[in-house]
Every structure is written in C-alpha cells, then in structure tokens.
Amino acid sequence: MENSQDFITLLDRAGVIVYTGPSTPRVLGYSEEEYTGRSIFDFMHPDHLDASRKILAQLVENPKTVGGGSVFTYTTASPGGGSSLRG
C-alpha cells in the first residue's frame, strides 16, 4: 500500500483513521499527520454526515467485502472549503 497511487484509508469500527497512504496530501490536501488519528467524519461534507454515519454503522454490523476489505465512499470537505467524492 505504501507505493500505491490510489487513495487508501483504513478506519477502525468507530470511524477513526488508523492508516492513510502517502497519496493523501495529493488527493485530499491534508498531510498524513493531519489526517491519521482523527475521525473520518471530521473531513466529510456536512450535508453527507448523517448518511455516512449510517453507512459506516451498517458496514461494521454487516460488512460488504471486496478483496477482503470494506468499501466506503464518501465526500470530503477539503482544506480550501471545496468538496469532492472520495473512497
């Protein structure tokens, strides 16, 4: 994962970011240090928080796996105030 060009983030069951790949600054505009250890919900667009919390709770309860991991797509609020689809 360290050499991946893809944006990869691993969350714990509470939605805390436990790992993010080196592409995070390029993709999101946050450093790995700013991103790791915080709740994924801190970075989501406010309009999508409720739905995203429900989806994560459903994935924790009954994971939909792809290649051994869960897929969760969300919208982030970027440091500049914009938003973009991520996952």
N, CA, C and O atoms as a printed pandas DataFrame, in Angstrom:
     atom_number atom_name residue_name chain_id  residue_number  x_coord  y_coord  z_coord
0              1         N          MET        A               1    0.813   -1.188    0.000
1              2        CA          MET        A               1    0.000    0.000    0.000
2              3         C          MET        A               1    0.860    1.257    0.000
3              4         O          MET        A               1    0.422    2.295   -0.495
4              5         N          GLU        A               2    2.047    1.191    0.530
5              6        CA          GLU        A               2    2.897    2.379    0.623
6              7         C          GLU        A               2    3.227    2.976   -0.740
7              8         O          GLU        A               2    3.416    4.188   -0.848
8              9         N          ASN        A               3    3.301    2.153   -1.777
9             10        CA          ASN        A               3    3.661    2.644   -3.104
10            11         C          ASN        A               3    2.462    2.819   -4.028
11            12         O          ASN        A               3    2.628    3.093   -5.217
12            13         N          SER        A               4    1.270    2.664   -3.495
13            14        CA          SER        A               4    0.065    2.775   -4.297
14            15         C          SER        A               4   -0.195    4.216   -4.715
15            16         O          SER        A               4    0.033    5.149   -3.944
16            17         N          GLN        A               5   -0.673    4.386   -5.935
17            18        CA          GLN        A               5   -1.100    5.693   -6.416
18            19         C          GLN        A               5   -2.556    5.952   -6.027
19            20         O          GLN        A               5   -3.050    7.071   -6.165
20            21         N          ASP        A               6   -3.239    4.913   -5.541
21            22        CA          ASP        A               6   -4.630    5.044   -5.134
22            23         C          ASP        A               6   -4.722    5.668   -3.754
23            24         O          ASP        A               6   -3.787    5.585   -2.958
24            25         N          PHE        A               7   -5.847    6.285   -3.482
25            26        CA          PHE        A               7   -6.116    6.844   -2.157
26            27         C          PHE        A               7   -6.693    5.727   -1.296
27            28         O          PHE        A               7   -7.772    5.208   -1.580
28            29         N          ILE        A               8   -5.968    5.360   -0.243
29            30        CA          ILE        A               8   -6.377    4.265    0.632
30            31         C          ILE        A               8   -6.408    4.777    2.063
31            32         O          ILE        A               8   -5.444    5.380    2.535
32            33         N          THR        A               9   -7.517    4.535    2.753
33            34        CA          THR        A               9   -7.657    4.891    4.155
34            35         C          THR        A               9   -8.267    3.701    4.881
35            36         O          THR        A               9   -9.240    3.109    4.413
36            37         N          LEU        A              10   -7.690    3.356    6.029
37            38        CA          LEU        A              10   -8.234    2.295    6.871
38            39         C          LEU        A              10   -8.808    2.920    8.126
39            40         O          LEU        A              10   -8.175    3.766    8.759
40            41         N          LEU        A              11  -10.018    2.497    8.485
41            42        CA          LEU        A              11  -10.719    3.026    9.653
42            43         C          LEU        A              11  -10.913    1.939   10.688
43            44         O          LEU        A              11  -10.977    0.756   10.357
44            45         N          ASP        A              12  -11.007    2.350   11.954
45            46        CA          ASP        A              12  -11.445    1.386   12.964
46            47         C          ASP        A              12  -12.972    1.397   12.972
47            48         O          ASP        A              12  -13.595    2.105   12.181
48            49         N          ARG        A              13  -13.566    0.622   13.855
49            50        CA          ARG        A              13  -15.021    0.492   13.885
50            51         C          ARG        A              13  -15.741    1.792   14.239
51            52         O          ARG        A              13  -16.918    1.953   13.914
52            53         N          ALA        A              14  -15.056    2.711   14.896
53            54        CA          ALA        A              14  -15.654    3.989   15.277
54            55         C          ALA        A              14  -15.484    5.054   14.198
55            56         O          ALA        A              14  -15.999    6.164   14.329
56            57         N          GLY        A              15  -14.762    4.717   13.134
57            58        CA          GLY        A              15  -14.538    5.670   12.058
58            59         C          GLY        A              15  -13.276    6.495   12.232
59            60         O          GLY        A              15  -13.080    7.485   11.528
60            61         N          VAL        A              16  -12.406    6.094   13.174
61            62        CA          VAL        A              16  -11.136    6.787   13.362
62            63         C          VAL        A              16  -10.142    6.261   12.328
63            64         O          VAL        A              16  -10.031    5.053   12.116
64            65         N          ILE        A              17   -9.431    7.171   11.695
65            66        CA          ILE        A              17   -8.477    6.823   10.650
66            67         C          ILE        A              17   -7.230    6.232   11.308
67            68         O          ILE        A              17   -6.538    6.910   12.067
68            69         N          VAL        A              18   -6.953    4.968   11.010
69            70        CA          VAL        A              18   -5.786    4.300   11.592
70            71         C          VAL        A              18   -4.626    4.212   10.609
71            72         O          VAL        A              18   -3.485    3.988   11.012
72            73         N          TYR        A              19   -4.907    4.386    9.338
73            74        CA          TYR        A              19   -3.860    4.388    8.319
74            75         C          TYR        A              19   -4.364    5.173    7.123
75            76         O          TYR        A              19   -5.536    5.091    6.756
76            77         N          THR        A              20   -3.476    5.924    6.531
77            78        CA          THR        A              20   -3.759    6.548    5.248
78            79         C          THR        A              20   -2.481    6.517    4.423
79            80         O          THR        A              20   -1.387    6.687    4.961
80            81         N          GLY        A              21   -2.613    6.307    3.161
81            82        CA          GLY        A              21   -1.465    6.169    2.289
82            83         C          GLY        A              21   -0.789    7.492    1.982
83            84         O          GLY        A              21   -1.324    8.561    2.275
84            85         N          PRO        A              22    0.377    7.409    1.394
85            86        CA          PRO        A              22    1.151    8.600    1.076
86            87         C          PRO        A              22    0.518    9.494    0.006
87            88         O          PRO        A              22    0.978   10.616   -0.203
88            89         N          SER        A              23   -0.511    9.023   -0.660
89            90        CA          SER        A              23   -1.171    9.857   -1.665
90            91         C          SER        A              23   -2.171   10.830   -1.035
91            92         O          SER        A              23   -2.747   11.653   -1.746
92            93         N          THR        A              24   -2.390   10.753    0.278
93            94        CA          THR        A              24   -3.372   11.613    0.938
94            95         C          THR        A              24   -3.154   13.096    0.654
95            96         O          THR        A              24   -4.112   13.777    0.288
96            97         N          PRO        A              25   -1.938   13.631    0.805
97            98        CA          PRO        A              25   -1.765   15.066    0.521
98            99         C          PRO        A              25   -2.130   15.438   -0.920
99           100         O          PRO        A              25   -2.723   16.489   -1.163
100          101         N          ARG        A              26   -1.779   14.589   -1.851
101          102        CA          ARG        A              26   -2.074   14.863   -3.262
102          103         C          ARG        A              26   -3.567   14.797   -3.531
103          104         O          ARG        A              26   -4.104   15.621   -4.271
104          105         N          VAL        A              27   -4.239   13.824   -2.937
105          106        CA          VAL        A              27   -5.661   13.607   -3.217
106          107         C          VAL        A              27   -6.547   14.544   -2.403
107          108         O          VAL        A              27   -7.490   15.122   -2.942
108          109         N          LEU        A              28   -6.259   14.701   -1.119
109          110        CA          LEU        A              28   -7.137   15.466   -0.233
110          111         C          LEU        A              28   -6.622   16.846    0.153
111          112         O          LEU        A              28   -7.404   17.733    0.496
112          113         N          GLY        A              29   -5.306   17.026    0.097
113          114        CA          GLY        A              29   -4.750   18.290    0.522
114          115         C          GLY        A              29   -4.387   18.339    1.990
115          116         O          GLY        A              29   -3.969   19.387    2.484
116          117         N          TYR        A              30   -4.538   17.222    2.707
117          118        CA          TYR        A              30   -4.144   17.111    4.107
118          119         C          TYR        A              30   -2.883   16.263    4.199
119          120         O          TYR        A              30   -2.708   15.321    3.426
120          121         N          SER        A              31   -2.002   16.593    5.144
121          122        CA          SER        A              31   -0.835   15.734    5.366
122          123         C          SER        A              31   -1.303   14.445    6.040
123          124         O          SER        A              31   -2.384   14.394    6.627
124          125         N          GLU        A              32   -0.474   13.405    5.945
125          126        CA          GLU        A              32   -0.807   12.148    6.623
126          127         C          GLU        A              32   -0.989   12.384    8.115
127          128         O          GLU        A              32   -1.864   11.776    8.733
128          129         N          GLU        A              33   -0.180   13.253    8.701
129          130        CA          GLU        A              33   -0.255   13.535   10.134
130          131         C          GLU        A              33   -1.556   14.252   10.501
131          132         O          GLU        A              33   -2.123   13.993   11.562
132          133         N          GLU        A              34   -2.032   15.145    9.640
133          134        CA          GLU        A              34   -3.292   15.853    9.890
134          135         C          GLU        A              34   -4.490   14.912    9.806
135          136         O          GLU        A              34   -5.503   15.121   10.472
136          137         N          TYR        A              35   -4.366   13.892    8.997
137          138        CA          TYR        A              35   -5.479   13.003    8.675
138          139         C          TYR        A              35   -5.562   11.801    9.615
139          140         O          TYR        A              35   -6.644   11.475   10.103
140          141         N          THR        A              36   -4.437   11.140    9.874
141          142        CA          THR        A              36   -4.413    9.922   10.685
142          143         C          THR        A              36   -4.704   10.246   12.152
143          144         O          THR        A              36   -4.213   11.234   12.697
144          145         N          GLY        A              37   -5.521    9.382   12.779
145          146        CA          GLY        A              37   -5.846    9.535   14.193
146          147         C          GLY        A              37   -7.099   10.350   14.458
147          148         O          GLY        A              37   -7.536   10.462   15.603
148          149         N          ARG        A              38   -7.671   10.911   13.426
149          150        CA          ARG        A              38   -8.898   11.693   13.566
150          151         C          ARG        A              38  -10.080   10.916   13.007
151          152         O          ARG        A              38   -9.908    9.948   12.266
152          153         N          SER        A              39  -11.261   11.345   13.365
153          154        CA          SER        A              39  -12.478   10.719   12.859
154          155         C          SER        A              39  -12.643   11.057   11.381
155          156         O          SER        A              39  -12.426   12.196   10.969
156          157         N          ILE        A              40  -13.023   10.074   10.601
157          158        CA          ILE        A              40  -13.288   10.303    9.184
158          159         C          ILE        A              40  -14.387   11.348    9.010
159          160         O          ILE        A              40  -14.435   12.057    8.004
160          161         N          PHE        A              41  -15.270   11.432   10.006
161          162        CA          PHE        A              41  -16.387   12.364    9.924
162          163         C          PHE        A              41  -15.936   13.816   10.057
163          164         O          PHE        A              41  -16.665   14.727    9.662
164          165         N          ASP        A              42  -14.745   14.042   10.607
165          166        CA          ASP        A              42  -14.188   15.400   10.676
166          167         C          ASP        A              42  -13.910   15.968    9.291
167          168         O          ASP        A              42  -13.829   17.185    9.120
168          169         N          PHE        A              43  -13.767   15.100    8.315
169          170        CA          PHE        A              43  -13.373   15.515    6.969
170          171         C          PHE        A              43  -14.511   15.458    5.961
171          172         O          PHE        A              43  -14.325   15.816    4.798
172          173         N          MET        A              44  -15.670   15.019    6.385
173          174        CA          MET        A              44  -16.784   14.865    5.459
174          175         C          MET        A              44  -17.577   16.146    5.311
175          176         O          MET        A              44  -17.677   16.959    6.230
176          177         N          HIS        A              45  -18.127   16.295    4.143
177          178        CA          HIS        A              45  -19.006   17.421    3.880
178          179         C          HIS        A              45  -20.214   17.315    4.813
179          180         O          HIS        A              45  -20.799   16.239    4.934
180          181         N          PRO        A              46  -20.598   18.411    5.473
181          182        CA          PRO        A              46  -21.703   18.364    6.445
182          183         C          PRO        A              46  -23.016   17.808    5.898
183          184         O          PRO        A              46  -23.778   17.182    6.635
184          185         N          ASP        A              47  -23.280   18.028    4.634
185          186        CA          ASP        A              47  -24.529   17.523    4.044
186          187         C          ASP        A              47  -24.582   16.005    3.979
187          188         O          ASP        A              47  -25.654   15.433    3.781
188          189         N          HIS        A              48  -23.434   15.340    4.143
189          190        CA          HIS        A              48  -23.378   13.890    3.982
190          191         C          HIS        A              48  -23.077   13.149    5.285
191          192         O          HIS        A              48  -22.920   11.928    5.274
192          193         N          LEU        A              49  -22.993   13.868    6.405
193          194        CA          LEU        A              49  -22.614   13.243    7.671
194          195         C          LEU        A              49  -23.600   12.178    8.139
195          196         O          LEU        A              49  -23.192   11.058    8.448
196          197         N          ASP        A              50  -24.883   12.503    8.196
197          198        CA          ASP        A              50  -25.861   11.542    8.706
198          199         C          ASP        A              50  -25.877   10.254    7.889
199          200         O          ASP        A              50  -25.828    9.156    8.445
200          201         N          ALA        A              51  -25.945   10.395    6.581
201          202        CA          ALA        A              51  -25.975    9.216    5.709
202          203         C          ALA        A              51  -24.681    8.417    5.837
203          204         O          ALA        A              51  -24.711    7.187    5.853
204          205         N          SER        A              52  -23.548    9.108    5.927
205          206        CA          SER        A              52  -22.260    8.419    6.033
206          207         C          SER        A              52  -22.132    7.669    7.347
207          208         O          SER        A              52  -21.597    6.561    7.376
208          209         N          ARG        A              53  -22.615    8.256    8.436
209          210        CA          ARG        A              53  -22.590    7.554    9.732
210          211         C          ARG        A              53  -23.437    6.278    9.678
211          212         O          ARG        A              53  -23.045    5.242   10.216
212          213         N          LYS        A              54  -24.582    6.364    9.035
213          214        CA          LYS        A              54  -25.450    5.186    8.908
214          215         C          LYS        A              54  -24.781    4.100    8.073
215          216         O          LYS        A              54  -24.842    2.920    8.417
216          217         N          ILE        A              55  -24.143    4.503    6.976
217          218        CA          ILE        A              55  -23.475    3.535    6.111
218          219         C          ILE        A              55  -22.335    2.846    6.859
219          220         O          ILE        A              55  -22.190    1.626    6.781
220          221         N          LEU        A              56  -21.529    3.621    7.582
221          222        CA          LEU        A              56  -20.429    3.013    8.327
222          223         C          LEU        A              56  -20.957    2.054    9.381
223          224         O          LEU        A              56  -20.398    0.972    9.560
224          225         N          ALA        A              57  -22.016    2.424   10.080
225          226        CA          ALA        A              57  -22.606    1.534   11.090
226          227         C          ALA        A              57  -23.085    0.235   10.446
227          228         O          ALA        A              57  -22.912   -0.839   11.021
228          229         N          GLN        A              58  -23.683    0.323    9.261
229          230        CA          GLN        A              58  -24.138   -0.870    8.549
230          231         C          GLN        A              58  -22.959   -1.732    8.126
231          232         O          GLN        A              58  -23.026   -2.959    8.211
232          233         N          LEU        A              59  -21.873   -1.100    7.667
233          234        CA          LEU        A              59  -20.690   -1.861    7.254
234          235         C          LEU        A              59  -20.036   -2.566    8.436
235          236         O          LEU        A              59  -19.543   -3.686    8.301
236          237         N          VAL        A              60  -20.031   -1.910    9.590
237          238        CA          VAL        A              60  -19.456   -2.525   10.789
238          239         C          VAL        A              60  -20.298   -3.724   11.202
239          240         O          VAL        A              60  -19.765   -4.768   11.579
240          241         N          GLU        A              61  -21.621   -3.566   11.129
241          242        CA          GLU        A              61  -22.528   -4.637   11.527
242          243         C          GLU        A              61  -22.547   -5.793   10.537
243          244         O          GLU        A              61  -22.602   -6.955   10.938
244          245         N          ASN        A              62  -22.502   -5.483    9.254
245          246        CA          ASN        A              62  -22.612   -6.496    8.213
246          247         C          ASN        A              62  -21.738   -6.079    7.026
247          248         O          ASN        A              62  -22.246   -5.543    6.041
248          249         N          PRO        A              63  -20.428   -6.323    7.117
249          250        CA          PRO        A              63  -19.504   -5.840    6.078
250          251         C          PRO        A              63  -19.806   -6.393    4.690
251          252         O          PRO        A              63  -20.122   -7.570    4.515
252          253         N          LYS        A              64  -19.698   -5.508    3.721
253          254        CA          LYS        A              64  -19.742   -5.893    2.313
254          255         C          LYS        A              64  -18.287   -5.904    1.892
255          256         O          LYS        A              64  -17.655   -4.849    1.821
256          257         N          THR        A              65  -17.762   -7.043    1.621
257          258        CA          THR        A              65  -16.328   -7.122    1.369
258          259         C          THR        A              65  -16.007   -7.199   -0.109
259          260         O          THR        A              65  -16.725   -7.807   -0.903
260          261         N          VAL        A              66  -14.908   -6.565   -0.444
261          262        CA          VAL        A              66  -14.331   -6.621   -1.781
262          263         C          VAL        A              66  -12.851   -6.867   -1.572
263          264         O          VAL        A              66  -12.154   -5.999   -1.047
264          265         N          GLY        A              67  -12.364   -8.003   -1.960
265          266        CA          GLY        A              67  -10.956   -8.310   -1.772
266          267         C          GLY        A              67  -10.537   -8.347   -0.312
267          268         O          GLY        A              67   -9.380   -8.072    0.006
268          269         N          GLY        A              68  -11.462   -8.683    0.581
269          270        CA          GLY        A              68  -11.126   -8.799    1.992
270          271         C          GLY        A              68  -11.306   -7.519    2.787
271          272         O          GLY        A              68  -11.049   -7.519    3.991
272          273         N          GLY        A              69  -11.739   -6.423    2.164
273          274        CA          GLY        A              69  -11.936   -5.166    2.891
274          275         C          GLY        A              69  -13.270   -4.549    2.545
275          276         O          GLY        A              69  -13.896   -4.921    1.551
276          277         N          SER        A              70  -13.702   -3.623    3.349
277          278        CA          SER        A              70  -14.974   -2.949    3.100
278          279         C          SER        A              70  -14.760   -1.710    2.246
279          280         O          SER        A              70  -13.749   -1.019    2.372
280          281         N          VAL        A              71  -15.710   -1.445    1.390
281          282        CA          VAL        A              71  -15.661   -0.281    0.513
282          283         C          VAL        A              71  -16.634    0.749    1.056
283          284         O          VAL        A              71  -17.803    0.447    1.293
284          285         N          PHE        A              72  -16.152    1.959    1.251
285          286        CA          PHE        A              72  -16.955    3.041    1.817
286          287         C          PHE        A              72  -16.590    4.305    1.050
287          288         O          PHE        A              72  -15.460    4.782    1.151
288          289         N          THR        A              73  -17.517    4.844    0.297
289          290        CA          THR        A              73  -17.276    6.042   -0.498
290          291         C          THR        A              73  -17.933    7.222    0.197
291          292         O          THR        A              73  -19.060    7.114    0.682
292          293         N          TYR        A              74  -17.238    8.343    0.248
293          294        CA          TYR        A              74  -17.755    9.496    0.963
294          295         C          TYR        A              74  -17.289   10.781    0.302
295          296         O          TYR        A              74  -16.436   10.759   -0.585
296          297         N          THR        A              75  -17.846   11.892    0.735
297          298        CA          THR        A              75  -17.486   13.206    0.222
298          299         C          THR        A              75  -16.722   13.956    1.297
299          300         O          THR        A              75  -17.154   14.003    2.449
300          301         N          THR        A              76  -15.592   14.540    0.932
301          302        CA          THR        A              76  -14.779   15.268    1.900
302          303         C          THR        A              76  -14.933   16.767    1.725
303          304         O          THR        A              76  -15.238   17.260    0.639
304          305         N          ALA        A              77  -14.718   17.471    2.813
305          306        CA          ALA        A              77  -14.571   18.919    2.759
306          307         C          ALA        A              77  -13.074   19.174    2.723
307          308         O          ALA        A              77  -12.363   18.810    3.660
308          309         N          SER        A              78  -12.586   19.789    1.663
309          310        CA          SER        A              78  -11.154   19.997    1.510
310          311         C          SER        A              78  -10.695   21.200    2.334
311          312         O          SER        A              78  -11.523   22.009    2.753
312          313         N          PRO        A              79   -9.384   21.329    2.572
313          314        CA          PRO        A              79   -8.889   22.452    3.361
314          315         C          PRO        A              79   -9.324   23.811    2.806
315          316         O          PRO        A              79   -9.489   24.764    3.568
316          317         N          GLY        A              80   -9.509   23.905    1.509
317          318        CA          GLY        A              80   -9.917   25.162    0.890
318          319         C          GLY        A              80  -11.407   25.398    0.912
319          320         O          GLY        A              80  -11.868   26.438    0.441
320          321         N          GLY        A              81  -12.179   24.460    1.448
321          322        CA          GLY        A              81  -13.620   24.635    1.547
322          323         C          GLY        A              81  -14.429   23.935    0.473
323          324         O          GLY        A              81  -15.655   23.886    0.568
324          325         N          GLY        A              82  -13.776   23.390   -0.547
325          326        CA          GLY        A              82  -14.489   22.659   -1.591
326          327         C          GLY        A              82  -14.845   21.261   -1.121
327          328         O          GLY        A              82  -14.574   20.899    0.024
328          329         N          SER        A              83  -15.440   20.491   -1.982
329          330        CA          SER        A              83  -15.733   19.102   -1.637
330          331         C          SER        A              83  -15.505   18.230   -2.853
331          332         O          SER        A              83  -15.565   18.689   -3.993
332          333         N          SER        A              84  -15.243   16.961   -2.586
333          334        CA          SER        A              84  -15.046   16.018   -3.675
334          335         C          SER        A              84  -15.371   14.622   -3.202
335          336         O          SER        A              84  -15.293   14.325   -2.010
336          337         N          LEU        A              85  -15.740   13.758   -4.143
337          338        CA          LEU        A              85  -16.084   12.381   -3.821
338          339         C          LEU        A              85  -14.826   11.590   -3.606
339          340         O          LEU        A              85  -13.909   11.649   -4.425
340          341         N          ARG        A              86  -14.760   10.843   -2.512
341          342        CA          ARG        A              86  -13.593   10.034   -2.169
342          343         C          ARG        A              86  -14.048    8.678   -1.694
343          344         O          ARG        A              86  -15.223    8.485   -1.379
344          345         N          GLY        A              87  -13.129    7.737   -1.640
345          346        CA          GLY        A              87  -13.470    6.459   -1.070
346          347         C          GLY        A              87  -12.374    5.449   -1.201
347          348         O          GLY        A              87  -12.527    4.311   -0.757
